[in-house]
Amino acid sequence: MNKKIKIAIIDDETLLVEGFSIMFSNVKNIQVGITANNGLDFLNALEESLESDFPDIAIIDIQMKPMDGFELVEILREKHPYLKIIILSSHYKSNVLGHMIKLGVSAFIPKNANKELLVTAIESVNNSGVYFTKTDQELLAKYMSSRSKKLRFTSNELLSKRENEILKLICLENTNQEIGDKLCISKRTVENHRQRILEKIGAKNTVGLVVYAIANDIHSLT
């Protein structure tokens, strides 16, 4: 039996939280656990939760009070770096997307998204750590085209041929072991290459690697 994906929903609109909970109750591989109407309540719930109940993914509204989604994500990245995050937003611009990606957000989903899109995003984030639509890709390209933003990412010319190969395979959702098998190198060697790539481009996690690859035409969502 496949393990269910445990999600948390944080939004100050009670009806939306309840609606999502009802919708996901009919999805066999997704389980709604913690729900909260603000960031502080969610942080407290995380501290009190058992390890078995800890969510795999947190779905967070970007516009909340008194703590907005930006502040909550920053705290979560510090306290719970392995928690994957999907942002809900009515609208966002390239600079907002770029800022949140820097913090390791795995996906951006519009609040009016249908069930199919939400489930697809959750499954993709759970499996590969990231989900970007074509629109996201275009916004990322716009964000990365800014000279001031590009300074935060090193040019892909500094990546070796082997590092580019590994980065492409990471974007295709391969594990370190699978990458090693395909390139006939050890898992430990892949891990070392992966760490060097992170250091070279200034990324913090897999999300950053994928964003960098998309922005530099190493990987395409299409």
C-alpha positions as CSV (number, residue, x, y, z in Angstrom):
1,M,0.0,0.0,0.0
2,N,1.4,3.4,-1.1
3,K,2.1,5.9,1.7
4,K,-0.3,8.8,1.7
5,I,1.1,12.3,1.2
6,K,0.4,14.3,4.3
7,I,-0.4,17.9,3.7
8,A,-1.1,20.9,5.9
9,I,-3.3,23.8,4.8
10,I,-2.7,27.4,6.1
11,D,-5.1,30.1,5.0
12,D,-7.0,32.8,6.8
13,E,-10.1,32.0,4.7
14,T,-11.9,29.4,6.7
15,L,-14.2,28.4,3.9
16,L,-11.2,27.7,1.6
17,V,-9.5,25.5,4.2
18,E,-12.7,23.6,4.7
19,G,-13.2,23.3,1.0
20,F,-9.8,22.0,0.3
21,S,-10.1,19.5,3.2
22,I,-13.4,18.1,1.8
23,M,-11.9,18.0,-1.8
24,F,-8.8,16.1,-0.7
25,S,-10.8,13.6,1.4
26,N,-11.8,11.9,-1.9
27,V,-8.2,11.6,-3.1
28,K,-6.8,8.3,-2.0
29,N,-3.1,9.2,-1.9
30,I,-3.5,12.6,-0.1
31,Q,-4.3,13.1,3.6
32,V,-5.1,16.5,5.1
33,G,-3.6,16.8,8.6
34,I,-2.8,20.1,10.2
35,T,-5.0,23.1,9.2
36,A,-4.6,26.6,10.5
37,N,-5.9,30.1,9.8
38,N,-2.7,31.9,10.5
39,G,1.1,31.3,10.6
40,L,1.5,31.4,14.4
41,D,-1.2,28.7,14.9
42,F,0.5,26.5,12.3
43,L,4.0,26.9,13.9
44,N,2.5,25.9,17.2
45,A,0.7,22.9,15.7
46,L,4.0,21.7,14.1
47,E,5.8,21.9,17.5
48,E,3.1,19.8,19.1
49,S,2.7,17.3,16.3
50,L,4.0,13.7,16.5
51,E,6.6,12.7,14.0
52,S,4.1,10.3,12.4
53,D,1.7,13.3,11.8
54,F,4.2,15.8,10.6
55,P,3.2,17.0,7.1
56,D,5.2,16.3,3.9
57,I,3.9,19.5,2.3
58,A,2.5,22.8,3.6
59,I,0.1,24.7,1.4
60,I,0.3,28.3,2.4
61,D,-1.6,31.4,1.5
62,I,0.7,34.3,0.7
63,Q,-1.7,37.0,2.0
64,M,-2.5,36.5,5.7
65,K,-2.5,38.5,8.8
66,P,-0.8,39.1,11.2
67,M,2.0,36.9,9.7
68,D,2.0,36.8,5.9
69,G,3.2,33.9,3.8
70,F,6.6,35.5,3.2
71,E,7.4,35.6,6.9
72,L,6.0,32.2,7.6
73,V,8.1,30.6,4.8
74,E,11.3,32.2,6.1
75,I,10.6,30.8,9.6
76,L,9.8,27.4,8.2
77,R,13.0,27.3,6.1
78,E,14.9,28.0,9.3
79,K,13.1,25.6,11.7
80,H,11.9,22.9,9.3
81,P,14.1,23.0,6.2
82,Y,12.8,19.6,4.9
83,L,9.2,20.6,4.8
84,K,8.1,21.2,1.2
85,I,6.1,24.3,0.6
86,I,3.4,25.2,-2.0
87,I,2.3,28.8,-2.1
88,L,-1.3,29.8,-2.8
89,S,-1.8,33.2,-4.4
90,S,-4.4,35.1,-6.3
91,H,-1.7,36.7,-8.4
92,Y,2.1,37.1,-8.3
93,K,4.8,38.8,-10.3
94,S,8.2,37.7,-11.3
95,N,10.0,39.5,-8.4
96,V,7.7,37.8,-5.9
97,L,8.2,34.4,-7.5
98,G,11.9,34.9,-7.6
99,H,12.1,35.9,-4.0
100,M,10.0,32.9,-2.8
101,I,12.0,30.5,-5.0
102,K,15.2,31.7,-3.2
103,L,13.6,30.6,0.0
104,G,13.0,27.1,-1.4
105,V,9.3,27.2,-2.3
106,S,8.4,24.1,-4.4
107,A,5.4,25.4,-6.3
108,F,3.0,28.3,-6.9
109,I,-0.7,27.6,-7.4
110,P,-3.5,30.1,-8.1
111,K,-6.3,30.1,-5.5
112,N,-8.8,29.3,-8.3
113,A,-6.9,26.2,-9.4
114,N,-9.0,23.1,-10.1
115,K,-8.7,19.8,-8.3
116,E,-6.7,18.2,-11.1
117,L,-4.0,20.9,-11.0
118,L,-3.8,20.9,-7.2
119,V,-3.4,17.1,-7.1
120,T,-0.8,17.1,-9.9
121,A,1.2,19.8,-8.1
122,I,1.1,18.0,-4.8
123,E,2.2,14.7,-6.3
124,S,5.0,16.4,-8.3
125,V,6.3,18.3,-5.3
126,N,6.2,15.1,-3.2
127,N,8.1,13.1,-5.8
128,S,10.6,15.5,-7.2
129,G,10.5,18.5,-4.9
130,V,9.2,21.0,-7.5
131,Y,6.3,21.8,-9.8
132,F,6.4,24.7,-12.3
133,T,3.9,25.6,-14.9
134,K,4.7,27.2,-18.3
135,T,3.7,30.5,-16.8
136,D,6.1,30.0,-13.9
137,Q,8.9,29.2,-16.3
138,E,8.3,32.5,-18.2
139,L,8.2,34.5,-15.0
140,L,11.4,32.8,-13.8
141,A,13.1,33.7,-17.1
142,K,12.0,37.3,-16.7
143,Y,13.3,37.4,-13.1
144,M,16.6,35.8,-14.0
145,S,17.1,38.2,-16.9
146,S,17.6,41.1,-14.5
147,R,21.2,41.8,-14.0
148,S,20.9,42.4,-10.3
149,K,19.2,39.0,-9.9
150,K,21.6,37.1,-12.1
151,L,24.5,38.1,-9.9
152,R,23.1,35.7,-7.3
153,F,23.5,32.8,-9.6
154,T,26.8,31.9,-11.2
155,S,26.9,31.4,-14.9
156,N,26.4,27.8,-16.0
157,E,29.7,28.0,-17.9
158,L,31.4,27.3,-14.6
159,L,29.7,23.9,-14.4
160,S,31.7,21.1,-15.8
161,K,30.3,18.7,-18.4
162,R,29.7,16.1,-15.8
163,E,28.0,18.6,-13.5
164,N,25.6,19.6,-16.3
165,E,24.8,16.0,-16.9
166,I,24.0,15.4,-13.2
167,L,22.0,18.6,-13.1
168,K,19.9,17.5,-16.0
169,L,19.2,14.1,-14.4
170,I,18.3,15.8,-11.1
171,C,15.7,17.8,-13.0
172,L,14.3,14.6,-14.4
173,E,13.5,13.4,-10.9
174,N,16.4,10.8,-10.7
175,T,17.7,9.9,-7.3
176,N,21.4,10.0,-6.5
177,Q,21.6,6.2,-6.9
178,E,19.8,6.3,-10.2
179,I,22.1,9.1,-11.5
180,G,25.1,7.0,-10.4
181,D,23.8,3.9,-12.2
182,K,23.2,5.9,-15.4
183,L,26.6,7.6,-15.4
184,C,28.5,4.5,-14.0
185,I,29.7,6.4,-11.0
186,S,29.1,5.8,-7.3
187,K,26.3,7.4,-5.3
188,R,28.8,9.1,-3.1
189,T,30.4,10.7,-6.2
190,V,27.0,12.0,-7.3
191,E,26.5,13.5,-3.8
192,N,29.8,15.2,-4.0
193,H,29.0,16.6,-7.5
194,R,25.6,17.7,-6.3
195,Q,27.1,19.6,-3.4
196,R,29.6,21.4,-5.7
197,I,26.8,22.4,-8.0
198,L,24.9,23.9,-5.1
199,E,28.0,25.8,-4.0
200,K,28.8,27.1,-7.5
201,I,25.3,28.4,-8.3
202,G,24.5,29.6,-4.8
203,A,21.4,27.4,-4.5
204,K,20.2,26.0,-1.1
205,N,18.3,22.9,-2.2
206,T,16.8,20.9,-5.1
207,V,14.3,23.7,-5.9
208,G,17.2,26.1,-6.4
209,L,18.9,23.6,-8.7
210,V,15.8,23.1,-10.9
211,V,15.2,26.9,-11.0
212,Y,18.7,27.5,-12.1
213,A,18.5,24.8,-14.8
214,I,15.2,26.3,-16.1
215,A,16.5,29.8,-16.1
216,N,19.7,28.9,-17.9
217,D,18.0,26.6,-20.5
218,I,19.6,23.4,-19.1
219,H,16.2,22.0,-18.4
220,S,12.8,22.7,-19.9
221,L,9.3,22.1,-18.5
222,T,8.0,21.2,-21.9
